[in-house]
Amino acid sequence: MTPHYYVNVDGGIVTGCFGDVKKFLMNGKLKNVVADIKSCTSNALGDLTVTLKDLSGTISGTIYYKVLTEERFAKAIIVGAALILYNVSVFSPKQSTHHYLNITNKNMVKVFHKDGGFA
């Protein structure tokens, strides 16, 4: 699969895609992620279970509840918003080809609101 390129917040170039996530893993982490939120639901622990999409595919993830307590992110993280994430941990169960992102406060770079603007 051909990698996709994105411009990140700092004006640098992000290379990578969900379609071939294993190729871009370094020590169990993705250095840069740029993706849209396609679905989100709260779980019993107060975390947000999300499906993220880039040009090549989708990946599931969990946004830690403490991210949602930050005022600048609380109302912005909804379906249709775009996220820029940094150094995101990837959980890959043994014997599985599925990957899941574990998103914390440290990973959040910027959230672009569904209707414009950013957090």
Secondary structure, DSSP 4 states (H G I P E B T S, - for coil): -PPEEEE-TTS-EEEE-GGGHHHH-BTTEEEEEEEEEEEEEE-TTS-EEEEEEETTEEEEEEE-HHHHTSHHHHTT-STT-EEEEEEEEEE--TT----EEEE-GGGEEEEE-TTS-B-
